[in-house]
């Protein structure tokens, strides 16, 4: 299903190169993290450079699901205590998240 979503995004953004995909909602528990992780992983499977930014400051989960460190995150970057290079971490290639 996520590969189909990826294909549809590519089709819709064919004329104008789409560099950003944002998944958002005002309600918790709707699957924003799950969907964004899997869409990002779907692009990574195509060997496309992909950056997934976890912006949930209240209940961050992406770091745990990808098995990366959470010492430096978005808030550390935004207040100027870390550079983008320090806040960026590489994950396993082709990772697809499992629903919790």
N, C-alpha and C positions, 0 to 999 in steps of 0.2 A: 504494500500500500504506500509506503514512503517513497519507493522508487517511482511510483505513479505520480505522487505529489511533486517530486523533483522534476519529472518530465513535463508536467503541466506548468510548473514555474518557468522552466526553460522555454517552453513554447510561448507563454505569455510575454516573456521578456526577450524574445528573439531579436526584435528590432532595436530595442533599447537595452543595452547590457545591464542586467540587474545584478548588482554587487551585494545587496543587503536584503535579507529576508528576516522579518520580525514576527515573532509569535507572541501575542499578548491577549490578556483578558483581565477583567476587574475582579473576577471570582477565583478563589483558590480551589485547587483540586480538579481543574478541568483538563489537565494533561499538557500544559504549556511546556514544562520541562521535558517530559517524555517525547513530545512531538518535535521540539526543537533539537534535542539530542539525536533523534533518528533522522531528521532531515539533514542535519549537518553530517552525520555519518554516511548518509546516502551520497552526498556530494563528495566526501572524502574517498569513497569507493571508486569514483571516477578519476581519482588522482588529482582532483582540484584542490587548490589551496583553500582551506576552510578554517575559519575562526568562529568558535562558539563562545559568546560572552554570556556568562551567568550573571544576571542582574538581580536575582532574588536575594536581597540583603537580610531579610528576616529568617528565611528557612532555606539556606543554600543546600543544594543536593548534587549538582552536576559534578563537583570535584570527587565526591564519593563514588558516584556511578561510573566515572571514568578512571577511578583509581589514581588520582593525582593529589598533590599537596594543596592544602588550603591556607597556608601561612601568609601568602600574599594574594590578595583578591582585588576586586573592583574598588572597594572602599579605600584600600591602601593606595591604589593607583590614583584615584580621584583626589585624595588629599595631598598628593605629591610625595609620598614616602616610598614610592617604587616607580621604576620605569616600565614602559610597555614590555620591554624584553624580560624584565624580572617577573612580570605578572603573567607572561605567556608560557604555557606548558604544552609539550607535545604528548599526544595520547597514542594508544595502540592503533595501528592502521586498520581501517575497515571495521572498527568497533561498532556494533549495533547494541543498543541498550535493551535490557530485559525489563518488562514492566514489573513494578514492585507490588 
